[in-house]
C-alpha cells in the first residue's frame, strides 16, 4: 500500500469510529503544575500490539477469520521490533519508537507517518480494535484514572510538597505533564517517561501500578523529569566526583529515586494509619546484585527521618560507595 492508500485506510477508520462528545481531560494539580490524564485508542492499540508481541496468546478468540489474519500480521511486525536487545518503545532508533513519538506529538499530522510494514499492520487492525477491544480498555483506564486522582486528592499534595523539599525543585516541572494511560504495558517495566517531551506512559493493568502503587509510581515517573536536574542530584554528583566515585553514583541514582519516592509515599500513608510497602521492595528490584537499598537505609534514611541534614546524608552516602 502506498502513502495515499494508507491515508485512505486511516480516513476510513476515523469515519467508522463512534462519535462522542469531547470531554475535558481529567487532571490533578500541585501548586502551579498539573498532571493531565489522556486515554486514547491510538496510544492503547500501539501499546497493546507491543504487549501481544510478547504474549500472542492473549489475543481474544472471538475475532473473525479476516480480522484475526490482520492481527497476526500486525503482531509479527511488532515482534520484529520488540525482540531487539534492550528494546524501548521510545528511546531507540526504530520504526516502532518513531511511531510512539508521533502518537504523542500533538503537532504531528497523520500524513507525517512513514509508510512501512509496521504502520500498515497498525492501521489494518485499528477498526477491529475500536469495535472489539477498545471499549473494555477504555473503561479500565477510566476507572484507574478516577481511583488514582482520588488518591492524589487525598495524599498527593503532601507527597508532592515533601518531594519538592527533598529535591530542592518542583517535582513536576511542566505546567502540564501529560500522563497517557494504556490498558496493556509496552514493556515488562510497565511505565516510562520522556523528559524531553514531559510525557509519561503508564499502564493500568499490572498490579504494581494499581491502588497505592499508582500513587507512588505516578510520582516516580514524573520525578524522572525533575530529579536529574535538581539541586539534590547536583550535590550528590558533585560529592561523587570529588571522591572519584562517578561510576558508583551512576549505578545508584535510579535505585535512590525509587527509594526516595517510595519512602515519602510510605511515610505519608503511615501518617494516615495505612501500611504500604514501596514498589521496589514489593517487586524485589535489584535483588540480583549488591543491594543498593542497604546503603540507602543506613546512610540516607536518617535524613528522611529528620535525624541528620541533607548535606550530611549526601556525604555519608557517597563516602560509603
FENTA-V525012 format. One record per residue. N is the residue number from 0. RES is the residue in one small letter. PHI is phi in radians with two decimals (NA if undefined). OMEGA is omega in degrees with one decimal (999 if undefined). NEAR is the number of other ideal C-beta (glycine too) atoms within 10 Angstrom. Layout:
{{N,RES,PHI,OMEGA,NEAR} {N,RES,PHI,OMEGA,NEAR}}
//
This chain:
{{0,x,NA,178.1,14} {1,x,-1.46,-175.4,8} {2,x,-1.12,179.4,11} {3,x,-1.12,178.8,9} {4,x,-1.10,178.4,11} {5,x,-1.11,179.4,20} {6,x,-1.11,177.3,16} {7,x,-1.09,178.0,12} {8,x,-1.13,179.2,16} {9,x,-1.11,-179.7,17} {10,x,-1.04,179.2,11} {11,x,-1.07,179.2,13} {12,x,-1.10,-178.3,19} {13,x,-1.08,-178.6,12} {14,x,-1.19,-179.0,9} {15,x,-1.42,-177.4,11} {16,x,-1.20,179.3,14} {17,x,-1.13,-179.7,8} {18,x,-1.54,-179.8,6} {19,x,-2.24,178.1,6} {20,x,-1.15,-177.6,4} {21,x,-1.31,-180.0,6} {22,x,-1.86,177.6,6} {23,x,-1.22,-178.0,6} {24,x,-1.30,176.6,14} {25,x,-1.05,-179.1,17} {26,x,-2.60,173.3,16} {27,x,-2.41,-171.7,22} {28,x,-2.08,171.6,16} {29,x,-2.17,-174.2,21} {30,x,1.00,-177.6,12} {31,x,-1.70,-176.9,8} {32,x,-1.87,-176.8,19} {33,x,-2.37,166.4,17} {34,x,-1.64,-178.4,25} {35,x,-2.01,-172.8,18} {36,x,-1.66,-175.4,23} {37,x,-2.15,-175.4,18} {38,x,-2.32,-173.5,22} {39,x,-2.14,179.3,16} {40,x,-1.09,-176.5,18} {41,x,-1.07,178.5,18} {42,x,-1.17,-176.9,20} {43,x,-1.18,177.0,25} {44,x,-1.12,179.6,25} {45,x,-1.06,177.8,24} {46,x,-1.16,-178.0,24} {47,x,-1.12,178.1,26} {48,x,-1.15,175.3,26} {49,x,-1.11,177.6,24} {50,x,-1.16,-179.9,23} {51,x,-1.16,176.6,21} {52,x,-1.07,177.7,21} {53,x,-1.62,-175.6,18} {54,x,-2.34,-173.7,11} {55,x,-1.07,-179.6,14} {56,x,-1.24,179.7,6} {57,x,-1.38,177.6,10} {58,x,-1.10,-178.3,14} {59,x,-0.99,-175.3,12} {60,x,-1.53,-174.3,6} {61,x,-1.54,-178.5,7} {62,x,-1.30,176.8,18} {63,x,-1.26,-172.9,10} {64,x,-1.07,-178.6,6} {65,x,-1.16,178.8,9} {66,x,-1.16,-179.7,18} {67,x,-1.06,177.9,16} {68,x,-1.10,178.5,12} {69,x,-1.13,179.7,19} {70,x,-1.12,-179.9,23} {71,x,-1.10,178.0,15} {72,x,-1.14,179.2,14} {73,x,-1.15,179.5,27} {74,x,-1.09,178.7,23} {75,x,-1.04,178.1,13} {76,x,-1.14,178.9,21} {77,x,-1.17,177.4,22} {78,x,-1.12,178.7,15} {79,x,-1.08,-176.1,15} {80,x,-1.63,-176.4,19} {81,x,-1.38,178.0,21} {82,x,-1.46,179.4,10} {83,x,-1.15,175.6,12} {84,x,-1.03,179.1,4} {85,x,1.00,177.4,6} {86,x,-1.00,171.9,19} {87,x,-2.47,-175.6,16} {88,x,-1.21,178.9,22} {89,x,-2.20,-170.5,20} {90,x,-1.63,175.6,14} {91,x,-2.71,-179.9,15} {92,x,-1.64,-176.4,7} {93,x,-2.64,176.9,18} {94,x,-1.12,-179.3,16} {95,x,-1.18,179.1,26} {96,x,-1.18,176.2,16} {97,x,-1.12,177.0,17} {98,x,-1.15,177.6,21} {99,x,-0.98,-177.4,24} {100,x,-1.11,179.5,17} {101,x,-1.09,-173.6,17} {102,x,-1.16,-179.8,21} {103,x,-1.74,176.8,20} {104,x,-1.65,-176.1,12} {105,x,-1.11,-178.2,6} {106,x,-1.50,-178.5,5} {107,x,-1.55,176.1,12} {108,x,-1.57,-179.8,8} {109,x,-1.08,179.4,14} {110,x,-1.22,178.8,9} {111,x,-1.41,-178.7,9} {112,x,-1.14,174.5,20} {113,x,-1.21,177.4,12} {114,x,-1.63,176.8,15} {115,x,-2.67,-176.4,14} {116,x,-1.11,-179.6,14} {117,x,-1.15,-178.7,22} {118,x,-1.21,175.7,21} {119,x,-1.07,179.5,17} {120,x,-1.12,-179.4,19} {121,x,-1.03,-177.3,23} {122,x,-1.32,179.4,23} {123,x,-1.14,-177.5,20} {124,x,-1.83,-176.8,25} {125,x,-1.05,-178.9,22} {126,x,-1.09,178.1,18} {127,x,-1.08,179.6,21} {128,x,-1.09,-179.7,21} {129,x,-1.04,-175.1,20} {130,x,-1.38,-167.8,14} {131,x,-1.78,-168.5,16} {132,x,-2.15,-174.0,21} {133,x,-0.99,-179.0,20} {134,x,-0.97,178.6,12} {135,x,-1.24,178.2,11} {136,x,-1.10,179.9,22} {137,x,-1.05,-179.3,17} {138,x,-1.14,178.6,12} {139,x,-1.07,179.5,19} {140,x,-1.12,179.9,24} {141,x,-1.13,179.4,15} {142,x,-1.13,178.5,11} {143,x,-1.08,-178.7,22} {144,x,-1.12,179.2,22} {145,x,-1.08,179.8,11} {146,x,-1.17,-178.5,15} {147,x,-1.18,177.7,27} {148,x,-1.16,176.1,18} {149,x,-1.09,176.4,14} {150,x,-1.15,177.8,19} {151,x,-1.11,178.7,21} {152,x,-1.08,-176.4,10} {153,x,-1.52,-172.4,13} {154,x,-2.14,-168.8,18} {155,x,-1.13,-178.1,22} {156,x,-1.10,179.8,15} {157,x,-1.20,177.9,16} {158,x,-1.10,-178.9,23} {159,x,-1.06,-179.0,24} {160,x,-1.14,-179.2,15} {161,x,-1.15,178.5,20} {162,x,-1.15,177.3,25} {163,x,-1.09,177.7,18} {164,x,-1.12,-177.6,13} {165,x,-1.19,-178.3,21} {166,x,-1.24,-174.1,20} {167,x,1.43,178.0,14} {168,x,-2.78,-179.4,16} {169,x,-1.04,179.4,18} {170,x,-1.21,173.4,26} {171,x,-1.80,-172.4,25} {172,x,-1.57,-177.8,17} {173,x,-1.59,174.7,18} {174,x,-1.07,174.2,11} {175,x,-2.38,177.1,13} {176,x,-1.67,-176.2,24} {177,x,-1.43,176.7,20} {178,x,-2.01,-177.5,24} {179,x,-1.66,-178.2,21} {180,x,-1.51,177.6,26} {181,x,-2.27,-172.5,27} {182,x,-1.37,174.5,23} {183,x,-2.37,-173.9,23} {184,x,-1.29,173.5,24} {185,x,-1.06,-174.8,28} {186,x,-2.33,177.5,17} {187,x,-1.05,-177.6,9} {188,x,-1.12,173.3,11} {189,x,1.73,-179.1,23} {190,x,-2.72,173.2,21} {191,x,-2.75,-175.5,19} {192,x,-2.29,172.3,20} {193,x,-1.74,176.9,17} {194,x,-1.22,178.9,14} {195,x,-1.27,-177.3,10} {196,x,-1.70,-179.8,15} {197,x,1.01,-179.1,17} {198,x,-2.36,176.2,22} {199,x,-2.07,167.0,25} {200,x,-1.71,179.4,27} {201,x,-2.43,-177.1,26} {202,x,-1.64,-177.2,26} {203,x,-1.86,-171.1,24} {204,x,-1.90,-174.9,18} {205,x,-1.29,-177.9,17} {206,x,-1.03,-178.1,10} {207,x,-1.27,178.3,19} {208,x,-2.18,-179.8,22} {209,x,-1.93,172.9,15} {210,x,0.98,-177.5,13} {211,x,-1.06,-179.5,19} {212,x,-1.08,178.7,23} {213,x,-1.05,179.0,21} {214,x,-1.08,-179.9,23} {215,x,-1.14,-170.7,27} {216,x,-1.28,172.1,26} {217,x,-1.08,179.3,28} {218,x,-1.23,176.9,25} {219,x,-1.05,-178.3,26} {220,x,-1.13,-179.8,22} {221,x,-1.09,-178.9,26} {222,x,-1.14,174.2,23} {223,x,-1.08,179.2,17} {224,x,-1.56,-174.9,22} {225,x,-2.03,-175.6,23} {226,x,-1.02,-176.6,24} {227,x,-1.12,178.6,14} {228,x,-1.93,-173.9,12} {229,x,-1.41,172.7,20} {230,x,-1.00,178.0,12} {231,x,-1.09,-179.4,18} {232,x,-1.07,-179.5,19} {233,x,-1.11,178.5,12} {234,x,-1.18,176.6,16} {235,x,-1.10,-178.7,21} {236,x,-1.13,179.4,17} {237,x,-1.12,178.3,13} {238,x,-1.14,179.0,19} {239,x,-1.12,179.1,22} {240,x,-1.15,-179.8,12} {241,x,-1.12,-179.6,11} {242,x,-1.65,-177.1,14} {243,x,1.17,-175.6,8} {244,x,-2.13,-179.8,16} {245,x,-1.07,-178.3,11} {246,x,-1.14,180.0,10} {247,x,-1.13,179.0,15} {248,x,-1.21,179.5,20} {249,x,-1.04,179.4,11} {250,x,-1.48,-176.3,13} {251,x,-1.72,-165.6,20} {252,x,-1.09,-178.8,15} {253,x,-1.27,171.0,17} {254,x,-0.97,179.8,18} {255,x,-1.15,177.2,20} {256,x,-1.10,175.1,19} {257,x,-1.00,-175.3,23} {258,x,-1.13,-176.1,22} {259,x,-1.10,-176.9,24} {260,x,-1.15,178.7,28} {261,x,-1.11,-178.3,23} {262,x,-1.22,176.9,21} {263,x,-1.11,177.5,24} {264,x,-1.12,179.8,29} {265,x,-1.06,-179.4,19} {266,x,-1.10,-179.7,15} {267,x,-1.10,179.9,22} {268,x,-1.21,179.9,20} {269,x,-1.09,178.3,11} {270,x,-1.11,178.5,10} {271,x,-1.80,176.5,10} {272,x,1.40,-178.7,6} {273,x,-1.78,176.6,12} {274,x,-1.70,-175.7,8} {275,x,-2.45,174.0,19} {276,x,-1.79,-177.3,12} {277,x,-1.02,-172.1,23} {278,x,-0.93,-174.6,20} {279,x,-1.07,178.4,23} {280,x,-1.28,179.5,14} {281,x,-1.09,-176.8,15} {282,x,-1.42,-176.6,16} {283,x,1.30,178.9,8} {284,x,-1.13,176.0,16} {285,x,1.15,-177.8,15} {286,x,-1.26,-177.9,10} {287,x,-1.61,174.5,7} {288,x,-2.47,179.8,8} {289,x,-0.93,-170.5,8} {290,x,-1.15,179.0,13} {291,x,-1.22,-178.2,21} {292,x,-1.23,176.9,20} {293,x,-1.10,178.5,10} {294,x,-1.20,179.1,21} {295,x,-1.14,176.8,20} {296,x,-1.10,-175.7,14} {297,x,-1.37,-169.8,12} {298,x,-1.92,-179.0,20} {299,x,-1.82,-178.4,22} {300,x,-1.02,177.2,16} {301,x,-1.00,175.3,16} {302,x,-1.19,-179.7,19} {303,x,-1.08,179.6,20} {304,x,-1.58,177.9,10} {305,x,1.36,-176.3,7} {306,x,-1.64,178.2,10} {307,x,-2.38,178.0,17} {308,x,-1.29,177.7,11} {309,x,-1.12,-179.0,17} {310,x,-1.11,178.3,11} {311,x,-1.14,178.6,13} {312,x,-1.16,176.8,19} {313,x,-1.06,-179.4,21} {314,x,-1.05,-177.3,17} {315,x,-1.12,-176.9,17} {316,x,-1.19,-177.5,22} {317,x,-1.16,179.3,23} {318,x,-1.10,-176.8,12} {319,x,-1.51,-178.5,13} {320,x,-1.23,999,16}}
//
